[in-house]
Amino acid sequence: MSDLCKLTSEDINKNSVNTINQFRVLAYLKSNLNIYSFEVYLYDKDTIKVIDLTGSIGYFKYDDDKKEVLFLEKL
């Protein structure tokens, strides 16, 4: 299991993450979603967990092999 760390709006603005892959995922989220409408958590070294206004949970993970961000409903 992971130690979730919730990101604040300031953390998101400053790209305050722990790994390069988390940075890649956050950049993807910022460019494709209204990220400030979500609760955003650092999940593990490659993954960010998001919860939308309805309570739906999703995971965005950077895949080193494919060199892209993947969306997963469950891990």
Secondary structure, 3 states (H helix, E strand, C coil): CCCCEEECHHHHHCCCCCCHHHHHHHHHHHHHCCHHHCEEEEEECCEEEEECCCCCEEEEEEECCCCEEEEECCC
